[in-house]
Amino acid sequence: MAKKKTSKKVKEHSHFIAVLVLFAGFSIYSLASFFTSNTAYIDHYYASVTEVPTETVVETDYYSYFNDVADDHPHITAVTELLNAGVLEGYPDGSFRPDEPMTRAGLLKVLATAVDADFGGRDLNGCFTDVTDEWYAPFVCYAKDAGWVSGHADGSYKPGDSVTRGAALKIAMEAMDYAICDVVNTRSYDDVEETDWLAPYVCAGKRDGVTSTSLMFYPNEAMTRAEFADILFELMKQKQLI
């Protein structure tokens, strides 16, 4: 009888140890899983806080002087170079207003500055019916005398109107005495016929990298201040004026 009791106790003891081992193993597994998952979460959280996305970093040699022209603006180089050269200027509030249309009067002021026009003490006023003695009169009248512009059939110039992309390119090339294409046999852009008055100018522009390499030029759309800065900068580089 004594042997039977001992065997029963040993068996009960073995069951107890087995349960204890199983419980310990389960506890260790749970703790390991807990720490592993928490470590992964902490690493992920830390990375999300400290990691800097490389795609948002823009490297550039130019930094804007204007509060509305970002350092990564597509025309930042032209705007900055022309500003430093004294060709362009902004507004008293520190802006440049790059997306505003270039006016017909503003265009001539910039071009006269770019070519260092010599007014020679002349009385440059009253050259159009709507150009008398305003601030822009000397620039407009100088441009008329130089053959850059001729105005409208009614004798007006409409200085406050937006200048079109086609007119701005032509006037700028005339001001720069730029070599345009003598013969145009094919279209440089799909929206400028080879027989169009603008064809020799866009031909030269595309030939020399002054204008874009795209398929369209949009000659009748308004030229923005930033777009004109880019074209003028390229023209001045070609003429070694900057």
C-alpha positions as MATLAB code, in Angstrom:
seq = 'MAKKKTSKKVKEHSHFIAVLVLFAGFSIYSLASFFTSNTAYIDHYYASVTEVPTETVVETDYYSYFNDVADDHPHITAVTELLNAGVLEGYPDGSFRPDEPMTRAGLLKVLATAVDADFGGRDLNGCFTDVTDEWYAPFVCYAKDAGWVSGHADGSYKPGDSVTRGAALKIAMEAMDYAICDVVNTRSYDDVEETDWLAPYVCAGKRDGVTSTSLMFYPNEAMTRAEFADILFELMKQKQLI';
ca = [
       0.000    0.000    0.000;
       2.867    2.384    0.753;
       4.301    1.906   -2.725;
       1.004    2.850   -4.376;
       0.775    6.138   -2.450;
       4.358    7.075   -3.413;
       3.696    6.395   -7.067;
       0.592    8.537   -6.981;
       2.466   11.435   -5.357;
       5.279   11.249   -7.886;
       2.763   11.283  -10.725;
       0.973   14.294   -9.234;
       4.301   16.036   -8.749;
       5.270   15.364  -12.369;
       1.978   16.813  -13.587;
       2.559   19.909  -11.468;
       6.092   20.420  -12.894;
       4.812   19.948  -16.437;
       2.125   22.584  -15.927;
       4.666   24.892  -14.311;
       7.084   24.483  -17.235;
       4.286   25.044  -19.739;
       3.170   28.188  -17.896;
       6.752   29.484  -17.726;
       7.284   28.834  -21.417;
       4.064   30.598  -22.337;
       4.997   33.564  -20.128;
       8.438   33.875  -21.696;
       6.929   33.683  -25.203;
       4.364   36.361  -24.316;
       6.994   38.667  -22.871;
       9.257   38.195  -25.899;
       6.381   38.930  -28.267;
       5.429   42.010  -26.248;
       8.930   43.461  -26.272;
       9.468   42.613  -29.935;
       6.254   44.269  -31.055;
       6.850   47.308  -28.856;
      10.417   47.660  -30.115;
       9.164   47.557  -33.703;
       6.485   50.128  -32.892;
       8.988   52.436  -31.184;
      11.425   52.109  -34.092;
       8.678   52.886  -36.577;
       7.410   55.834  -34.536;
      10.907   57.225  -34.035;
      11.682   56.898  -37.725;
       8.436   58.619  -38.694;
       9.300   61.549  -36.442;
      12.983   61.943  -37.222;
      13.269   60.825  -40.829;
      13.487   63.669  -43.384;
      11.881   62.809  -46.763;
      14.559   63.249  -49.415;
      12.054   64.212  -52.092;
      11.235   67.494  -50.321;
      14.848   68.696  -50.337;
      15.557   71.020  -53.279;
      19.118   72.018  -54.085;
      19.587   75.319  -55.888;
      22.311   77.909  -56.380;
      19.768   80.727  -56.266;
      17.745   82.113  -53.418;
      14.832   84.446  -53.982;
      14.928   88.083  -53.003;
      11.151   88.280  -53.408;
       8.517   87.061  -50.985;
       6.409   85.501  -53.746;
       9.112   83.726  -55.762;
      10.088   80.407  -54.190;
      13.673   79.169  -54.287;
      12.551   76.304  -56.529;
      10.531   78.497  -58.899;
      11.151   77.423  -62.535;
      12.334   80.945  -63.435;
      14.314   81.691  -60.257;
      17.628   81.843  -62.135;
      16.427   84.386  -64.692;
      14.641   86.544  -62.122;
      17.643   86.581  -59.778;
      20.227   87.274  -62.484;
      18.206   90.108  -64.006;
      17.544   91.587  -60.588;
      21.259   91.534  -59.776;
      21.991   93.135  -63.138;
      19.551   95.954  -62.379;
      17.275   95.015  -65.275;
      14.323   93.891  -63.179;
      12.828   95.272  -60.024;
       9.996   94.304  -57.725;
       7.340   96.155  -55.774;
       7.635   98.078  -52.493;
       5.951   95.237  -50.600;
       8.830   92.888  -51.475;
       6.930   90.993  -54.153;
       7.691   90.371  -57.815;
       4.258   89.102  -58.874;
       5.686   86.516  -61.267;
       2.328   85.320  -62.567;
       0.946   88.744  -63.377;
       0.868   89.696  -67.070;
       3.637   91.931  -68.341;
       2.174   95.234  -69.509;
       3.110   96.851  -72.815;
       4.610   99.814  -70.954;
       6.475   97.684  -68.421;
       7.949   95.576  -71.219;
       9.593   98.606  -72.831;
      10.966   99.918  -69.545;
      12.675   96.567  -68.899;
      14.030   96.330  -72.440;
      15.346   99.897  -72.433;
      17.153   99.095  -69.184;
      18.496   95.800  -70.568;
      20.117   97.467  -73.598;
      21.227  100.489  -71.567;
      19.282  102.835  -73.828;
      20.723  106.319  -74.189;
      17.929  108.889  -74.232;
      20.474  111.571  -75.069;
      18.536  114.375  -73.419;
      15.733  114.066  -75.957;
      12.190  115.102  -75.187;
      10.581  111.676  -75.338;
       6.924  112.400  -74.769;
       3.660  112.483  -76.659;
       4.557  109.850  -79.237;
       1.133  108.145  -79.160;
      -2.342  109.447  -78.488;
      -2.375  107.688  -75.128;
       1.267  108.332  -74.229;
       1.919  111.912  -73.123;
       4.127  112.644  -70.110;
       3.551  109.556  -67.911;
       6.436  107.737  -66.209;
       6.599  105.269  -69.083;
       6.544  107.897  -71.866;
      10.353  108.067  -72.332;
      10.593  104.274  -72.659;
       7.669  103.966  -75.069;
       8.789  106.896  -77.199;
      12.379  105.665  -77.282;
      11.127  102.265  -78.431;
       9.032  103.871  -81.160;
      11.990  105.935  -82.433;
      14.185  102.818  -82.392;
      11.655  100.855  -84.414;
      10.791   98.320  -81.710;
       7.087   99.202  -81.729;
       4.686  100.993  -84.018;
       1.458  101.061  -82.042;
      -2.077  100.554  -83.277;
      -3.840  101.840  -86.378;
      -5.748  104.435  -84.343;
      -2.520  106.079  -83.198;
      -2.594  104.582  -79.699;
      -0.164  102.284  -77.936;
      -2.374  100.990  -75.099;
       0.459  100.959  -72.531;
      -1.604   99.385  -69.751;
      -2.666   96.366  -71.784;
      -1.076   92.968  -71.311;
       1.504   92.103  -73.945;
       1.020   88.803  -75.755;
       3.707   86.152  -75.843;
       4.185   86.620  -79.562;
       4.483   90.404  -79.383;
       6.814   90.252  -76.381;
       9.214   87.893  -78.169;
       9.241   90.000  -81.348;
       9.760   93.297  -79.514;
      12.504   91.811  -77.320;
      14.372   90.453  -80.341;
      14.033   93.779  -82.135;
      15.403   95.571  -79.084;
      18.339   93.157  -78.890;
      19.005   93.394  -82.645;
      18.750   89.621  -82.567;
      19.409   87.500  -85.646;
      16.109   85.921  -86.648;
      15.588   83.181  -89.230;
      15.835   84.436  -92.810;
      13.856   81.545  -94.218;
      11.193   79.490  -92.461;
      10.133   76.330  -94.269;
       8.670   74.378  -91.379;
       6.767   75.181  -88.223;
       8.756   75.683  -85.061;
       5.551   75.336  -83.061;
       2.244   73.767  -84.002;
       0.355   76.989  -83.300;
       2.572   79.284  -85.417;
       2.280   78.881  -89.188;
       5.522   79.075  -91.150;
       4.016   82.034  -93.086;
       3.029   83.933  -89.927;
       4.745   87.246  -89.125;
       5.950   85.655  -85.899;
       7.515   82.614  -87.576;
      11.067   84.051  -88.030;
      11.141   85.039  -84.355;
       9.953   81.755  -82.867;
      12.229   79.945  -85.320;
      15.248   81.804  -83.902;
      13.974   81.415  -80.357;
      13.652   77.653  -80.580;
      16.880   77.341  -82.589;
      18.937   79.041  -79.872;
      17.110   77.707  -76.805;
      15.574   81.071  -75.979;
      12.064   79.635  -76.066;
      10.809   76.235  -74.941;
      11.193   72.967  -76.822;
       7.501   72.122  -76.456;
       5.099   71.742  -79.368;
       3.057   74.857  -78.610;
       4.065   78.498  -78.115;
       0.650   80.054  -77.328;
       1.477   83.348  -79.076;
      -1.813   85.055  -78.261;
      -1.746   84.393  -74.524;
      -0.508   87.032  -72.091;
       3.187   86.898  -71.248;
       3.724   86.720  -67.491;
       6.443   88.685  -65.752;
       8.353   85.515  -64.868;
       8.067   84.074  -68.380;
       9.379   87.270  -69.902;
      12.259   87.327  -67.431;
      13.254   83.866  -68.639;
      13.134   84.809  -72.327;
      14.998   88.079  -71.756;
      17.662   86.311  -69.700;
      18.261   83.801  -72.505;
      18.413   86.563  -75.123;
      20.904   88.555  -73.068;
      23.075   85.473  -72.609;
      23.077   84.887  -76.360;
      24.097   88.509  -76.922;
      26.672   88.309  -74.103;
      25.016   91.137  -72.239;
      24.873   89.205  -68.984;
];
